[in-house]
Amino acid sequence: MALLVSWLVFRRVERKKTLTPAEKARLEGIAGTSVAVALLCSGAVMLILALSRIAEYQPGGNVYPGLAVAVNPVHPVTRCIDILGSAAVAAYLLWSGAKAAGQR
C-alpha cells in the first residue's frame, strides 16, 4: 500500500507542474506517513511472530542465509538465532517506522 501511495504521489507531483510547494509538501507527507505506517505494521507483525516462536519452535524450510546454522535445524542454538534474528528485524522495522513518522 505504501508503494502504491508513493507512486501515485510521484505521478501527481511530476505531471502537475502547477502545484505549490505547500501542496507538494502535503503530498510528500502523505507518502512518507504511509511508508512509516507500513514499517510500523511490518515491525509489529515481525515482533509478534518472533515472540510466538518462543513457546513453539518449528524449523523453517529455505534458510540459505543461515546455511551454516541450518545444517542442524533442530539444534537449540538454531532456535535462539532464529528468534533473535526475527526480533532484530522487527526492532529495525519499528525503529525505522518511528523515525519516518517522527519526520512528519
Secondary structure, 3 states (H helix, E strand, C coil): CHHHHHHHHHHHHHHCCCCCHHHHHHHHHHHHHHHHHHHHHHHHHHHHHHHHHHHCCCCCCCCHHHHHHHCCCCCHHHHHHHHHHHHHHHHHHHHHHHHHHHCC
